[in-house]
Amino acid sequence: MNQQYRLLGRTSLSVSPIVFGGNVFGWTLNPSDSFAILDQFIDLGFNSIDTSNNYSHWVEGNQGGESEIILGDWFKSRKNRSQVILMTKVGGRFGYHSKPNTQGTYILQEVENSLRRLQTDYIDLYQTHYDDLVTAPEDTLRAYQQLIGEGKIRYIGVSNISPERLTESMEVARELDLPAYGSLQPEYNLYDRKTYEQEYRDLVERYQMGVVPYYALASGFLSGKYQSEHDFAASARGEGIQKRYWNARGKQIVTALTRTAKELNCSAASLALAWLMAQPDITAPIASATKPAHLEDFLSACNLKLENTTLKKLNQASVY
């Protein structure tokens, strides 16, 4: 599957067409099961994993950092760190908004914690998880410049940033010869299209950024398992997903997705991922897996070559 690897924007990082979402480590997967699913993911030819310094703090008893710890133990056990494109993020719960120091100082502190937990001396893609509106982009980028110079990170990316701040950051990087964000991690999927397509797509093209969208399956809504109100009731996360997605447009998308998947003899999840991968500006969607069947969907998505008629059908069903 190496021939399907894609360069991430202007970086030299060659990533697999699907990136593993590490939010499940220390949450829905314990360390042993995490190791097993990671082994399978790599054995299938994938090479890219995304996590964060604060995953999975929302689990009772967790503090944040559990995902990185599990990944670090896996790297140590498998001795395969150099074979993996490692992406992590800085911010969120461990964020600058709760600390008196600027984001630049915060980044320099937090990278050391992530490197320790991950048991590595470098991070391939270090991403601003949430923008800090009180810190000048120059300060943030100078912190990243220092870390790149020290060899602790290779490239930088950004998530959850406004179009205006993204533009400002990229222009500051150009004017002051500072590192520029090489990738954007937006929320984008067959349901959540409007914000990315209307506010970010042109910027991505202008700055030649790679795009690794999160919530590729809309928190599981696009997996095909939600076909009725009863299906939501049977899921632990079902109530929240139903409130957000189960409307006239959501039902229309699910109907088109499941019917088309049946015609193509694939799963709805595979088709939803394949739709994302077929978008010319998308490098690789982020998706999580907790069982081998999910990885089979990943592989199926990579092998699906969608005809224009199929793409048009899905685009029309999800029009906003």
N, C-alpha and C positions, 0 to 999 in steps of 0.2 A: 504493500500500500504506500510505499515511500514516494511513488510517483505522484501521489495526490497531495503531498505536503505543499503548503503554501507559505510564501514569504509574508511576514507580518509587517505590512506597511513599508516604511523605508528602513526597517531594521534588517539585520542578517539572520533573524530567527526564522527557522523553517518549522512550521507547526503543523500538526495533524489536522485534518478537516473538522474534527470535533475535539474540544477541550474538556477535560474532566472537571466538573464542578466539585471542589473539595469541601463544600459546606456540610456534606453528609458525614464526614469523619468526626467521630465524637458526638454524633447526634443520632442518626438512624443507623449508623454502622459503628460497631465497636472496633477496637484495634485489629482483632483477628480477622473479622469479616472485611475490614478496610484493606488489609494486606491482600486477601484473596481476590477482591474485585480489582485492585490495582494491578496485581500480577496478570489477570486476564486482559485488562485494558492494554497493557504493554505488549502482551503476547499477540494481540490482534493487530499490532502495528501502529497503534496510536502513541504519541510521545509528549503530550502537553497536559499540564495540570494547573488549575487555578485555585488559589485559596486566599486567606486573609488573616491578618494578625488577630482579628477578634472572633473568628469562627471557633467553636459554636457556643458563644456566651449565652444564648437564649435558652439553653438546656439547663434545667434545674441542677445545681451542684457544679456547673461549669463556670470558669472565670473568663474564658476566651483564650485562644492560643492552642486549644486541644487539636484542631485540625492540623496545624503546623507540627505539633509534637508527633502525631501519628505518622505524618509524612516523613519527618526526620528519622523516626525509628525504622520506617520502611526503607528509606535510602540506605541507612546504615546496614540493615540486614541484607539487602539485595545488592549492595555495592554498585548501584546503577545511576548515581546522581548525574554523571556526565551524559547519560543517554536521554535525559528528560528535560524538556523545556519547562522550567519552574516559574510560575507566575504567582506573586502574592501581592497583597494590598496593605496600605497603611492608612489608618483613620478609623472611622466608625466609633464603636464603643470606647476604644482606647484613644479617643480623638482629642484634638487640640482644643475643642470647645470646653473641655473640662479641666484644662491646664492653663496656667498663666503664661507659659512660654510660647513663642511663636511657632508656627508650623515647621519652619526650618530646623529649629532645635529639636522639636518633637520627632521629626523624621530621623534625625541622626541618632536619637535615643532608641526609637522603635526598631530600626533596622537591625541593631545589635541583638535585640530580643528575638526577632524573627530568625536571624541567622543561627542563633543558639538553639532555638526550638527545632529548626529544620536540619540541624547538624550539617551545615554546608558553609562554605566561605564566600558564596556568591549567589545572587538571584538573577535569573535571566530577564524577567520583566517585573519591575517594581512599580506599582500603580497607586496613584492618589485615589483612595476609596471615596472620599467625600471632599469637596472643595471647602477651603477655609476662607470665608469672605473677608475676614479681618486681616489676613496676611497678603502682602503684595506677591503676585506671581514670581517676581524676581527672587524673593527670599526663598520660596519653595524650590525654584529651579536651581538656585545656587547650592542648596543642600544636596540636591540630586547630582549636581556637577561634582561636588566633593566626593560623593559615594562612588560615582563612576570612575573618578580619578584614582580612588583607593581600590578599585577592582571589586567592590562589594556588590554592585549591581551593574548590569550590562546596558539595559535600556529602561525607559520609563513610559508609563501609560497613565490613563486617567479614566475615572468613572464618576457618574453623578456630578456633573459639572454643567453649568448653564452654557448655552451657546456663546453668550457675551464673554464670559470668563475664559472659555476655551479659546476664543479668538484673541483675547488679550494675552493669554499665556503664550500662544504660538507666536504672536508678533513680538512680544518681549524676548522670547528665545532667539528670534531672528535678529532683532536689533542689537542685543547684547552678546550674541554668540554663546548662548547657553543651551544646554540640552533641551530638545523639544519632545513633547509627547509623541511617541511613535504609534500609539494605539488608543482607541476609545472602547470602553466597555459600557454600552448603553443597554437599557431594557428594550428588547425588540423581538417580536415573534409575530405569528400570523394574526393574532388578535391585537397586540399592542404595536401598531404601525405608525400612527399619525405623528407622534412627537419626533421619533427618529427621522422619518422620511421628510418631514416639513422643516425641522429645525437643525438637523445635524448632517444630513446626507451631503449637502453642498460643501460643508466645512471639511468633512472627511475627504472629499475629492480634492478640495483646494490644498489641503495640507498633506495629502498622500498618506493618510493614516490607515493602519490596519483596524479592523473592527471585530471584536469578540463579544457578541451580545449575550447578556445573561437573561434568565427566565425564558430560555428558548422554547420551552413547552408550556409557558404560562402557568407555572407552579403545578403542572400536571394536567391542566385543563385540556391541553391539546394531545394528551396521550391516548384518547379514545375511551378511557374508562368511565367518563361521565356522560351518560346518555339520558339520564332522567333525574328527577329530584331524589329518588330512592338511592341513586348512586352516590350522591353527595352526602347523604345521611350515613352511609356506610364507611366514610373516610374521616380520619381524624382531622384533616385539614379542609374537609369538604364544605363546611359552613362558610368559611371565608372565601373560598374559591367560587362557591355558588353566588354569593353576594356581588362579587366583582364581575364575573364573566357570564352568568346564566341569564342573559337577556336575549332579545330578538336577534341581535347581531351575533352573539355568541352561539346561539342555537344554529343559526345559518352556517356559521363557520364549521361547527362540529359535524353537521349533516354533510356538507361538501367534503370535508376531510375524510370522514369514515366511508362515504360512498366511493370517493376516488381511490382511497387506499384499498378497498375491496377490489376495484377494477384492476389495480396494479399488483394485487396479491402481496401487499405489504401492510405493516401496521400503521395506524394513524400517527404514532410518534415518529416513525421513520419518515413518513411523508412530510410532517411538519418540520422536521430537521432538514430534510432535503430541500424544501422550499426556501429555508433560510440560506442554505449553502449555495443555492442557485442565484441568489441576489449578487450582482456583480461587485458590490462594494463590501460584502461580508467576507471576512477571512475565515473564521471558524466559530460556530456557536458554542457556548458553554452549556453542557448538560451533565446531570448527575445520574449515577446508576447505583442501585443497591442490590441488584440480582443479575445473574448472567443473561436473562432475557432482555434486560435493558441494553446490555452491550451488543446483543444481537441486533437490536433496533439501530444502534449506532452504525454497525457494519452495513446493515441493509440501506440506511440512509446514504452512506458513502457510495454505494453501488447503484443507487437510483439516478437515472438520467432523465430528468423531467422534460417532456415535450412542451412546446410553447402553448399548446392547447390546455395542458394540465395546469401550467402556471397561470394562464389567463382565467381558468375556472376558479382557482383558489384566490386569485387577486380580486375577482368580482365578488366572491362570497364574503371576503373580508374588507370590502371597500368601506371607507369611513366618511 
